[in-house]
Amino acid sequence: MQFWSGTAFMDTTDALAVAPLLDEAGYHGMVCSDHMIYPRELSSPYPDSSTGKPPWAPETAWPDSWVLIGAMAAVTRRLRFSNAVYVAPARPLLEVAKQVATAAVISGGRVALGVGVGWMREEFELMGQDFDTRGKRLDEMIPALREIWRGGWVSYEGRYYSVPELMIEPHPPAPVPILCGGESEAALRRAARSCDGWIGYAYTLEQATRYTSRLAELRRDHGRQDEPFDIILALLDPPSPDLYKRAEDHGITAVMCAPWLSMPNGATGVDRFRGPIEQFAETVIAKVR
């Protein structure tokens, strides 16, 4: 079982202080969330919201994932980085390829790309990308990225993306794992068919097992049941070594946690993170291992 943390709703500069603490305490990784903007006039309905509005304020900071990952990679040695999730089809294909490849090189191969289709039409339109074809384009973007990241002269020809023979450097030192987020049947099928793993949200263990079971079925359908496959999500049950061992038995390979939220210590500055991070590592992570 791996233990990851996240940067969502964290002050942007705090992430640079927290990453080395997680690295030193033996955590496995850190995920970055993604949004470009918050429009004054927001018409797109937020999923699973009774009001249709997202549960965060317009002024909430969403720093660029790949700038932040590059900065955190520079102050850590072992910690891995990914997304939960990156709205890749809202960006041009070559831009995504370049950003992720650069981060992979800077970090020494410590990055994975976690993708999702997104929900905010306004972001797509401002970026000049078609919202209605985002799922189909993501399906095509995944193999296109893998081809572009091979290094040397590369090209790709598909329905939505046409890349003439070119060289784009630097290229990743090793294949970059691609994980898919989303709870829809289409997202689960995309993960099982084309990706190296699935990124979920926050669930009880009982709820999480419904997704792990469905993913196992879909992977069998595609003949991928024997291939490595990561499942990363957060668990709402009270944390304990036994919980995470049971989660591992259900195919969950990594859990997202934020000990400073569940174990506040009243400290200020970076110490409000240090104590809970170290305590969780000693009382939970060490015992799971």
DOLUM-898909 format. One record per residue: x, y, z of N, C-alpha, C in turn. Coordinates in steps of 0.2 Angstrom, whole numbers, plus 5000, padded with zeros to 4 digits. Each point is the difference from the previous one (the first is absolute). Example, Ala and Ser with C-alpha at 12.3 -4.5 7.8 and 13.67 -1.06 7.14 Angstrom:
<nodes>
NODE     nu     nv     nw    cau    cav    caw     cu     cv     cw
NODE   5066   4972   5039   4996   5006   5000   5004   5006   5000
NODE   4998   5005   4996   5004   5006   5001   4996   5005   5003
</nodes>
This chain:
<nodes>
NODE     nu     nv     nw    cau    cav    caw     cu     cv     cw
NODE   5004   4994   5000   4996   5006   5000   5004   5006   5000
NODE   4999   5005   4996   5003   5006   4999   4996   5006   5003
NODE   5003   5005   5003   4997   5005   5003   5002   5007   4997
NODE   4995   5003   4997   5001   5006   4996   4996   5006   5004
NODE   5002   5006   4999   4996   5006   5002   4999   5004   4994
NODE   4996   5006   5001   4998   5004   4995   5001   5008   5002
NODE   5000   5004   4994   5001   5007   5001   4993   5004   5000
NODE   4994   4996   4999   4994   5004   4999   4998   5004   5006
NODE   4998   5006   4999   4998   5005   5005   5006   5002   5005
NODE   5006   4998   4998   5006   5002   5004   5003   5007   4997
NODE   5002   5004   5004   5004   5006   4998   5005   4998   4995
NODE   5001   5003   4995   5005   4998   4994   5007   4999   5003
NODE   5002   5005   5004   5007   4999   5002   5001   4995   5006
NODE   4994   4998   5003   5001   4995   5005   5002   4993   4997
NODE   4998   4999   4994   5002   4994   4997   5007   4999   4999
NODE   5004   5005   5000   5007   4999   4999   5003   4999   5007
NODE   4997   5002   5005   5002   4998   5007   4998   4993   5002
NODE   4994   4998   4998   4997   4993   5002   5004   4994   4996
NODE   5001   5002   4993   5003   4994   4996   5006   4997   5004
NODE   5005   5004   5002   5006   4997   5003   4998   4996   5007
NODE   4995   5003   5003   4998   4996   5006   4998   4993   4999
NODE   4995   5000   4995   4998   4993   4998   5005   4996   4997
NODE   5005   5003   4996   5006   4996   4998   5004   4997   5006
NODE   5001   5004   5004   5004   4998   5006   4997   4995   5004
NODE   4993   5000   5001   4996   4996   5004   4999   4993   4997
NODE   5001   4999   4993   4999   4994   4997   4994   4999   4996
NODE   4996   5006   4999   4994   4999   4996   5002   4999   4993
NODE   4996   4998   4996   5001   4998   4993   5000   5005   4995
NODE   4994   5005   5000   4999   5004   4995   4996   5006   5002
NODE   4999   5005   4995   4996   5006   5001   4996   5001   4994
NODE   4993   5001   5000   4996   5002   4994   4998   5007   5000
NODE   5000   5003   4994   4998   5006   4999   4993   5000   4996
NODE   4996   5005   5003   4993   5001   4996   5001   5005   4995
NODE   4994   5001   4996   5001   5004   4994   4994   5004   4999
NODE   5000   5006   4999   4995   5005   4997   5004   5006   4997
NODE   4998   5002   4994   5003   5006   4997   4997   5007   5003
NODE   4993   5000   5001   4997   5006   5002   4994   4999   5003
NODE   4997   5005   5003   4993   5000   5002   4996   5006   4997
NODE   4996   4999   4995   4997   5005   4996   4995   5004   5005
NODE   4999   5007   4998   4995   5004   5004   4993   4997   4999
NODE   4999   4998   4993   4993   4996   4999   5002   4993   4998
NODE   4998   4996   5005   5001   4993   5000   4994   4996   4998
NODE   4999   4998   4994   4994   4996   4998   5001   4993   5001
NODE   5006   4997   5000   5001   4993   5000   4998   4997   5007
NODE   4996   4995   5000   4998   4997   5007   5005   4996   5002
NODE   5002   5001   5007   5005   4996   5003   4997   4993   5002
NODE   5003   4994   4998   4997   4994   5001   4999   4998   5008
NODE   4995   4997   5001   4998   4998   5007   4999   5005   5005
NODE   4997   5006   4997   4999   5006   5005   4992   5001   4999
NODE   4997   5001   5006   4993   5002   5000   4999   5007   4997
NODE   5005   5004   5001   4999   5007   4997   5003   5001   4993
NODE   5004   4995   4998   5003   5001   4993   5006   5004   5001
NODE   5002   5002   5006   5006   5004   5000   5005   4996   5004
NODE   5007   5002   4998   5005   4996   5003   5001   5002   5008
NODE   5002   4996   5004   5001   5002   5007   5006   5004   5002
NODE   5003   5003   4996   5005   5005   5002   4999   5007   4997
NODE   5003   5005   5003   4999   5007   4999   5004   5001   4993
NODE   4998   5006   4997   5003   5002   4993   5007   5001   5001
NODE   5002   5003   5006   5007   5002   5001   5005   4994   5002
NODE   4997   4994   5001   5004   4994   5001   5006   4999   4995
NODE   5006   4999   5003   5006   5000   4995   5000   4993   4997
NODE   5001   4999   4994   5002   4994   4997   5006   5001   4996
NODE   5006   4999   5003   5006   5002   4996   5001   4995   4995
NODE   5004   5002   4995   5001   4995   4994   5004   4994   5002
NODE   4997   4994   4999   5002   4994   5002   5008   4999   4999
NODE   5002   5001   4993   5006   4998   4998   5006   5005   5003
NODE   4998   5006   5000   5005   5005   5004   5001   4998   5007
NODE   4994   4998   5003   5001   4998   5007   5004   4994   5001
NODE   4998   4995   4996   5004   4993   5000   5007   5001   4999
NODE   5002   5005   4995   5007   5001   4999   5003   5003   5006
NODE   4997   5005   5003   5003   5003   5006   5000   4995   5006
NODE   4995   4996   5001   5001   4995   5006   5005   4994   4998
NODE   5000   4998   4994   5006   4995   4998   5007   5003   5002
NODE   5001   5006   4999   5006   5003   5001   5002   5000   5008
NODE   4995   5000   5004   5002   5000   5008   4998   4993   5003
NODE   5000   4995   4996   4999   4993   5002   5004   4995   4997
NODE   5001   4994   5002   5004   4995   4997   4997   4994   4998
NODE   4995   4997   5004   4996   4994   4998   4993   5001   4999
NODE   4997   5005   5002   4993   5002   5000   4997   5000   4992
NODE   4995   4996   4999   4997   5000   4993   4995   5005   4999
NODE   4998   5002   4994   4995   5005   4999   4995   4998   4995
NODE   4993   5002   5001   4995   4998   4994   4995   5006   5001
NODE   4994   4998   4997   4994   5005   5000   4994   4996   5003
NODE   4996   5004   5003   4993   4998   5001   4995   5005   4999
NODE   4998   5001   4994   5003   4998   4994   5002   5006   4995
NODE   5004   4999   4995   5002   5005   4995   4995   5000   4994
NODE   4997   5005   4999   4995   5000   4994   5004   5001   4994
NODE   5003   4995   4998   5004   5000   4994   4996   5002   4993
NODE   4994   4998   4999   4997   5002   4993   4998   5007   5000
NODE   5001   5004   5005   4999   5007   5000   5006   5003   4997
NODE   5006   4997   4999   5006   5002   4998   5002   4997   4993
NODE   5004   5004   4996   5003   4997   4994   5004   4994   5002
NODE   5000   4995   4995   5003   4994   5001   5008   5001   5002
NODE   5003   5004   4995   5007   5001   5001   5002   5003   5006
NODE   4996   5005   5002   5001   5003   5007   5000   4996   5005
NODE   4996   4995   5001   4999   4995   5005   5007   4996   5000
NODE   5001   4997   4994   5006   4996   4999   5007   5004   5002
NODE   5000   5006   4998   5006   5004   5002   5001   5001   5008
NODE   4994   5002   5003   5001   5001   5007   5001   4994   5004
NODE   4997   4994   4999   5001   4994   5003   5007   4997   4999
NODE   5002   5000   4994   5007   4998   4999   5005   5004   5003
NODE   4999   5006   5000   5005   5005   5004   5000   4998   5007
NODE   4994   4999   5003   5000   4998   5007   5003   4994   5002
NODE   4999   4995   4995   5003   4993   5001   5007   5000   5000
NODE   5003   5005   4996   5007   5000   5000   5003   5004   5006
NODE   4997   5005   5002   5002   5004   5005   5000   4996   5007
NODE   4995   4996   5000   4999   4995   5006   5003   4994   5000
NODE   5004   4998   4995   5003   4994   4999   4995   4994   5000
NODE   4995   5001   4996   4995   4995   4999   4995   4999   5005
NODE   4999   5005   5004   4995   4999   5006   4993   5003   4999
NODE   4998   5000   4994   4993   5003   4999   4996   4995   4996
NODE   4993   5000   5001   4995   4997   4997   4995   5005   4998
NODE   4996   4999   4994   4995   5004   4998   4993   4998   5002
NODE   4997   5003   5004   4993   4998   5001   4995   5005   4997
NODE   4996   4997   4995   4996   5004   4996   4992   4999   5001
NODE   4997   5005   4998   4992   5000   5001   4997   5004   4994
NODE   4994   4999   4999   4997   5004   4995   4997   5007   5002
NODE   5000   5001   5006   4998   5007   5003   4992   5001   4999
NODE   4998   5005   5003   4993   5002   4999   4998   5007   4999
NODE   5005   5004   5000   4999   5008   4999   5001   5001   4992
NODE   4994   5001   4997   5000   5002   4993   5004   5007   4999
NODE   5000   5005   5004   5003   5006   5000   5007   4999   4999
NODE   5003   4996   5004   5008   4999   4999   5002   4998   4993
NODE   4996   4995   4998   5002   4997   4993   4999   5006   4995
NODE   4995   5004   5000   4999   5005   4995   5005   5005   5001
NODE   5002   5002   5006   5005   5005   5000   5007   4997   4998
NODE   5001   4994   5000   5006   4997   4998   5000   4998   4992
NODE   4994   5001   4997   5000   4998   4993   4999   4993   4999
NODE   4997   4996   5004   4999   4993   5000   4993   4998   5000
NODE   4998   4995   4996   4993   4998   4999   4998   4996   5006
NODE   4995   5003   5004   4997   4997   5006   4996   4993   4998
NODE   4997   5000   4995   4995   4994   4999   5004   4994   4997
NODE   5006   5001   4998   5004   4994   4998   5005   4998   5005
NODE   5000   5003   5006   5006   4999   5004   5001   4993   5002
NODE   4995   4996   5001   5001   4993   5002   5003   4996   4994
NODE   4998   5001   4994   5003   4997   4994   5007   5002   4999
NODE   5001   5006   5001   5007   5003   4999   5004   4997   5005
NODE   4998   5000   5006   5004   4997   5006   5002   4993   4998
NODE   4995   4996   4997   5002   4993   4998   5005   5000   4995
NODE   5001   5005   4996   5005   5000   4995   5006   5003   5002
NODE   4999   5005   5005   5006   5003   5003   5005   4995   5003
NODE   4997   4995   5004   5004   4995   5004   5005   4997   4995
NODE   4998   4996   4995   5005   4997   4996   5005   5005   4996
NODE   4997   5006   4998   5004   5005   4997   5006   5002   5005
NODE   4998   5002   5006   5006   5002   5005   5005   4994   5000
NODE   4998   4994   5001   5005   4995   5000   5004   4999   4994
NODE   4998   5002   4994   5004   5000   4994   5004   5006   5000
NODE   4998   5005   5002   5004   5007   5000   5006   4999   5005
NODE   4999   4997   5006   5005   4999   5005   5005   4995   4998
NODE   5000   4997   4995   5005   4995   4998   5007   5003   4999
NODE   5000   5006   4998   5006   5003   4998   5002   4999   4993
NODE   5005   5004   4998   5002   5000   4992   4994   5003   4996
NODE   5000   4997   4994   4995   5003   4995   4994   4996   5001
NODE   4994   5004   5002   4994   4997   5001   4994   5003   4996
NODE   4995   4996   5000   4994   5003   4996   4994   4996   5003
NODE   4994   5003   4998   4994   4997   5003   4994   5002   4995
NODE   4996   4996   4998   4995   5001   4996   4993   4997   5002
NODE   4995   5004   5002   4994   4998   5003   4994   5004   4997
NODE   4994   4999   5003   4995   5004   4998   5000   5007   5002
NODE   5002   5001   5006   5000   5006   5003   5007   5004   5000
NODE   5005   4996   5000   5007   5002   5001   5004   4998   4994
NODE   5004   5005   4997   5004   4998   4994   5007   5003   5001
NODE   5005   4996   5002   5006   5003   5002   5005   4998   4994
NODE   5003   5004   4996   5005   4998   4995   5006   4998   5003
NODE   5004   4997   4996   5007   4998   5003   5004   5006   5003
NODE   5002   4999   5007   5003   5005   5003   5004   4998   5006
NODE   5004   5004   5003   5004   4998   5005   4998   5005   5006
NODE   4998   4997   5006   4998   5004   5005   5004   4998   5007
NODE   5005   5004   5002   5005   4999   5005   4999   5005   5006
NODE   5002   4998   5006   5002   4993   5002   4994   4995   5000
NODE   5002   4994   4999   4994   4994   5001   5002   4997   5006
NODE   4994   4997   5003   5001   4996   5007   5005   4995   5000
NODE   5004   4999   5006   5005   4995   5000   4997   4993   5000
NODE   4994   4999   5002   4996   4994   5000   4993   5001   4998
NODE   4996   4995   4998   4993   5001   4999   4996   5004   5006
NODE   4997   5005   4998   4996   5003   5006   4993   4996   5001
NODE   4999   4998   5006   4993   4997   5001   4995   5005   4999
NODE   4994   4998   4997   4994   5004   4999   4994   4996   5004
NODE   4997   5004   5004   4995   4998   5004   4994   5004   4998
NODE   4994   4997   5001   4994   5003   4998   4995   5002   5006
NODE   4997   5006   5001   4996   5001   5005   4993   5000   4997
NODE   4995   5000   5005   4993   5000   4998   4996   4994   5002
NODE   4994   5001   5002   4996   4995   5003   4995   4997   4994
NODE   4999   5003   4995   4995   4998   4995   5003   4993   4997
NODE   4995   4997   4997   5002   4994   4996   5005   5001   4995
NODE   4999   5005   4996   5005   5002   4995   5007   5001   5003
NODE   5000   5003   5006   5007   5001   5003   5003   4994   5002
NODE   4996   4995   5003   5002   4994   5003   5003   4996   4994
NODE   4996   5000   4994   5002   4996   4994   5006   5003   4997
NODE   5001   5006   5000   5006   5003   4998   5006   4998   5004
NODE   4999   5000   5006   5006   4998   5005   5002   4993   4999
NODE   4995   4996   4999   5001   4992   5000   5003   4999   4993
NODE   4998   5003   4995   5002   4999   4993   5007   5003   4998
NODE   5001   5006   5002   5005   5004   4998   5006   5002   5005
NODE   4998   5000   5006   5004   5003   5005   5004   4995   5005
NODE   5004   5003   5003   5004   4996   5005   4997   5001   5007
NODE   4995   5003   5001   4996   5000   5006   4994   5005   5000
NODE   4997   5000   5006   4994   5004   5001   5001   5004   5006
NODE   4997   5007   5000   5000   5004   5005   4993   5002   5002
NODE   4998   4998   5007   4994   5001   5002   5000   5006   5004
NODE   4994   5001   5004   4999   5006   5005   5000   4997   5007
NODE   4996   5002   5004   5000   4998   5007   4994   4995   5001
NODE   5001   4994   5003   4994   4996   5001   5001   4996   5007
NODE   4995   4997   5002   5001   4995   5005   5003   4994   4997
NODE   5003   4995   5003   5003   4994   4997   4995   4996   4997
NODE   4994   5000   5003   4995   4996   4996   4998   5003   4993
NODE   4999   5007   5000   4999   5003   4994   5006   4999   4995
NODE   5006   5000   5002   5006   5000   4996   5000   4993   4997
NODE   4998   4995   5003   5000   4993   4997   4996   4999   4994
NODE   4994   5004   5000   4996   5000   4994   5004   5002   4994
NODE   5004   5005   5001   5004   5002   4994   5006   4995   4998
NODE   5003   4998   5005   5005   4995   4999   4998   4994   4997
NODE   4994   4997   5002   4997   4994   4997   4998   5002   4992
NODE   4997   5005   4999   4998   5002   4993   5007   5001   4996
NODE   5005   5003   5002   5006   5001   4997   5003   4993   4998
NODE   5000   4995   5005   5002   4993   4999   4997   4997   4994
NODE   4993   5001   5000   4996   4997   4995   5002   5003   4993
NODE   5000   5006   5000   5002   5003   4993   5007   4998   4998
NODE   5005   5000   5005   5007   4998   4998   5000   4993   4997
NODE   4996   4995   5003   4999   4994   4997   4997   5000   4993
NODE   4995   5004   4999   4997   5001   4994   5005   5002   4994
NODE   5005   5004   5002   5005   5002   4995   5007   4996   5001
NODE   5000   4994   5003   5005   4996   5001   5006   5003   5004
NODE   4999   5004   5004   5005   5004   5004   5001   4998   5007
NODE   4996   4995   5002   5000   4998   5007   5006   4999   5003
NODE   5005   4998   4996   5007   4998   5003   5005   5005   5000
NODE   4998   5006   4997   5005   5006   5000   4999   5004   5006
NODE   5006   5003   5002   5000   5005   5006   4995   5005   4999
NODE   4996   5002   5005   4995   5005   5000   4999   5003   5006
NODE   5001   5007   5001   5000   5004   5006   4993   5002   5001
NODE   4997   5000   5006   4994   5003   5002   5002   5005   5006
NODE   4999   5006   4999   5001   5005   5005   4994   5004   5002
NODE   4998   5000   5006   4994   5004   5003   5001   5002   5007
NODE   4995   5003   5002   5000   5002   5008   4995   4996   5003
NODE   5001   4998   5006   4995   4996   5004   4997   5005   5006
NODE   4994   4999   5001   4997   5004   5005   4999   4997   5007
NODE   5002   4993   5000   5000   4997   5006   5005   5002   5005
NODE   4999   5000   5006   5006   5002   5005   5006   4996   4998
NODE   5006   5004   4999   5006   4997   4998   5003   4995   5005
NODE   5002   4994   4998   5003   4995   5004   5004   4995   4996
NODE   5005   4997   5002   5004   4995   4996   4996   4995   4997
NODE   4995   4997   5004   4995   4995   4998   4996   5002   4994
NODE   4998   5007   5000   4996   5002   4995   5004   5000   4993
NODE   5006   5002   5000   5004   5000   4994   5002   4993   4998
NODE   5001   4996   5005   5001   4993   4998   4994   4997   4996
NODE   4994   5001   5003   4994   4998   4996   4999   5003   4994
NODE   5002   5006   4999   4999   5004   4994   5005   4997   4995
NODE   5006   4998   5002   5005   4997   4995   4997   4993   4998
NODE   4997   4996   5004   4997   4994   4998   4995   5001   4994
NODE   4997   5006   5000   4995   5001   4995   5003   5003   4994
NODE   5006   5001   4999   5004   5002   4994   5001   5007   5000
NODE   4999   5004   5006   5002   5007   5000   5007   5000   5002
NODE   5004   5004   4996   5007   5000   5000   5003   5006   5004
NODE   4996   5005   5000   5002   5007   5003   4994   5003   5003
NODE   5001   5004   5006   4995   5004   5003   5003   5007   5001
NODE   4995   5005   4999   5002   5007   5001   4998   5002   5007
NODE   5004   5003   5003   4999   5002   5007   5003   5007   5001
NODE   4997   5004   5005   5002   5006   5002   5000   5000   5008
NODE   5005   4998   5003   5000   4999   5007   4999   5007   5004
NODE   5002   5005   4997   5000   5007   5003   4992   5002   5001
NODE   4996   4997   4996   4993   5001   5001   4997   4996   5005
NODE   5002   4994   5001   4997   4995   5005   5004   5000   5007
NODE   5006   5002   5000   5004   5001   5006   5002   5007   5001
NODE   4996   5005   5001   5003   5006   5001   5003   5001   5006
NODE   5006   5004   5001   5004   5000   5006   5000   5007   5002
NODE   4997   5005   4997   5000   5007   5003   5006   5004   4999
NODE   5005   4997   4996   5006   5003   4998   4998   5005   4995
NODE   5005   5005   4998   5000   5004   4995   5006   4999   4995
NODE   4999   5004   4994   5005   4999   4995   5001   4993   4998
NODE   5006   4998   4998   5001   4993   4997   4999   4995   5005
NODE   5001   5002   5007   4999   4994   5005   4993   4998   5000
NODE   4995   5003   4998   4993   4998   5000   5000   4994   4995
NODE   5004   4999   4996   5000   4994   4995   5005   4995   5003
NODE   5006   5002   5003   5005   4995   5001   4998   4995   5006
NODE   4997   5002   5005   4998   4996   5005   4995   4994   4998
NODE   4994   5002   4997   4995   4995   4997   5003   4996   4995
NODE   5005   5002   4995   5003   4996   4995   5004   4995   5004
NODE   5004   5002   5005   5004   4995   5003   4996   4995   5004
NODE   4995   5002   5004   4996   4996   5004   4997   4995   4996
NODE   4997   5002   4994   4996   4995   4996   5005   4995   4997
NODE   5006   5002   4998   5005   4995   4998   5002   4995   5005
NODE   5001   5002   5006   5002   4996   5006   4994   4995   5002
NODE   4994   5003   5000   4994   4996   5003   4997   4996   4995
NODE   5000   5002   4993   4996   4996   4995   5005   4997   4995
NODE   5004   5004   4996   5004   4998   4995   5005   4995   5002
NODE   5003   5001   5005   5005   4995   5002   4997   4993   5002
NODE   4994   5000   5003   4997   4994   5002   4997   4996   4994
NODE   4998   5004   4995   4997   4997   4994   5006   4996   4996
NODE   5006   5003   5000   5006   4997   4997   5002   4994   5003
</nodes>
